[in-house]
Amino acid sequence: MKRSIGEYPGAFGFRFVSMLVIILVLILLFLHYLDESSKVIEQSSIQQTRKIVESSLLVVFATLATRRELNRLNELSNANPFKLLHEFELAPAGYRGEIDQINQEELIPGWYYVSSSRIIMYKPVYGENTVYFSIVLEYEDLNENGFFESNSDHFKRLYMKKLPQM
């Protein structure tokens, strides 16, 4: 009579080790997938927050227009835009505050305004690539004085521009 493969000495140990290796490989693949998924989800979150901030800036624009205070939009090019958004209760939940210099070792993940370079910075939870933005107030400077005046200049748009890595 022929013996089955399970009847040989050491067959149980071989099957056990084989199953253990397969399970460990599957766990490693799952953890790698989980890490990559977290990075993709965070990138999506950054883009969503960017859209929310841009929408909030448009709400601020509309509010200032109804109050006839559009000249306050100049604050966006010289100061922290999150302060203006906070004034209208529209600041994003992940905003951590204003900092003077970019010193990422001490920062917890989140959104920051860097006052020395007048940029918005997002320090990620996953990965090392910090993302930088600036607020752009685009308008036709009809009187050529270098800043936006609502009674003479033509407003085009207000948006967050992604900056290259620093």
C-alpha positions in Angstrom: 0.0 0.0 0.0 1.1 3.5 -0.8 1.6 5.9 2.1 0.1 9.4 1.9 2.3 12.4 2.3 0.9 13.0 5.8 2.1 9.7 7.0 5.9 10.5 6.6 7.9 11.5 9.6 8.1 15.3 9.9 5.0 16.0 7.7 3.2 17.7 10.5 6.2 20.0 11.2 6.5 20.8 7.5 2.8 21.7 7.2 3.0 23.8 10.3 6.1 25.8 9.2 4.6 26.2 5.7 1.3 27.6 7.1 3.3 29.9 9.5 5.4 31.3 6.6 2.3 31.9 4.5 0.5 33.7 7.4 3.5 35.9 8.1 3.8 36.9 4.5 0.1 37.8 4.4 0.4 39.8 7.6 3.4 41.7 6.1 1.5 42.4 2.9 -1.5 43.7 4.9 0.7 46.0 7.0 2.4 47.3 3.9 -1.0 47.9 2.2 -2.2 49.6 5.4 0.8 52.0 5.5 0.4 52.9 1.8 -3.4 53.3 2.3 -2.8 55.7 5.2 -0.5 57.9 3.0 -3.1 58.0 0.2 -5.9 58.8 2.6 -3.8 61.6 4.2 -3.0 63.1 0.7 -6.8 63.0 0.0 -7.4 64.7 3.3 -4.9 67.5 2.4 -6.7 68.1 -0.9 -10.1 68.1 0.9 -8.9 70.6 3.5 -7.4 72.7 0.7 -10.8 72.8 -1.0 -12.5 73.6 2.3 -10.1 76.5 3.0 -10.7 77.8 -0.6 -14.4 77.6 -0.1 -14.2 79.3 3.3 -12.1 82.1 1.7 -14.9 82.6 -0.8 -17.4 82.8 2.0 -15.2 85.4 3.7 -15.0 87.2 0.3 -18.8 87.2 0.0 -19.3 88.4 3.6 -16.7 91.2 3.1 -18.5 92.2 -0.1 -21.8 92.5 1.6 -20.2 94.6 4.4 -18.3 96.7 1.8 -15.0 95.7 3.4 -13.3 94.0 0.4 -10.1 96.0 1.1 -9.5 93.6 4.0 -8.6 91.0 1.4 -5.1 92.6 1.5 -4.7 91.0 4.9 -4.4 87.6 3.1 -1.1 88.6 1.4 0.5 90.1 4.5 -0.9 88.1 7.4 -2.1 84.7 8.6 -5.2 83.8 6.6 -6.3 81.4 9.3 -6.8 84.3 11.6 -9.2 85.9 9.1 -11.0 82.5 8.8 -11.1 82.1 12.6 -12.7 85.5 12.8 -15.6 84.1 10.7 -15.4 80.7 12.5 -14.3 78.9 9.4 -10.7 77.8 10.3 -10.0 74.1 9.6 -10.0 71.7 12.5 -6.4 70.6 11.9 -5.0 74.2 12.3 -2.3 74.1 14.9 -1.2 77.7 15.0 1.3 80.3 13.7 5.1 79.6 13.9 8.1 81.8 13.1 10.4 79.3 11.5 10.1 75.9 10.0 11.4 73.5 12.6 9.6 70.3 11.9 11.1 68.1 14.6 9.2 69.9 17.3 5.8 70.2 15.5 2.9 67.8 15.8 1.2 66.9 12.5 -1.3 69.5 11.2 -1.7 72.9 9.5 0.6 75.8 10.3 1.1 79.3 9.2 4.8 80.2 8.9 5.0 84.0 9.5 8.7 84.4 8.4 8.0 83.2 4.9 4.2 83.9 4.8 3.3 80.4 3.7 0.9 77.7 4.9 2.5 74.4 5.8 1.0 70.9 6.4 3.1 68.5 8.4 1.9 65.0 7.6 1.2 62.2 10.0 2.4 59.5 7.5 5.5 60.1 5.5 8.1 62.9 5.5 6.9 65.1 2.7 5.7 68.4 4.2 3.3 70.3 1.9 3.5 74.0 1.4 0.9 76.5 0.1 0.4 80.2 -0.3 -2.8 82.2 -0.6 -3.1 84.0 -3.9 -5.4 87.0 -4.3 -5.6 87.3 -8.1 -6.9 90.7 -9.4 -6.3 93.2 -12.1 -4.5 96.1 -10.5 -6.1 98.8 -12.7 -4.7 101.7 -10.7 -1.3 100.0 -10.5 -0.7 100.8 -6.8 0.4 97.2 -5.9 -2.5 96.2 -3.6 -6.2 95.4 -4.0 -8.7 98.2 -3.8 -12.3 97.1 -4.2 -13.5 100.3 -5.7 -11.0 100.4 -8.5 -9.5 97.0 -9.1 -11.1 93.9 -10.7 -11.2 90.8 -8.5 -10.5 87.5 -10.3 -10.1 84.8 -7.8 -8.8 83.7 -4.4 -7.1 80.3 -4.0 -4.4 78.2 -2.3 -1.4 77.6 -4.6 0.7 74.5 -3.9 4.4 75.4 -3.6 7.4 73.2 -4.4 9.2 71.3 -1.6 11.5 73.5 0.5 
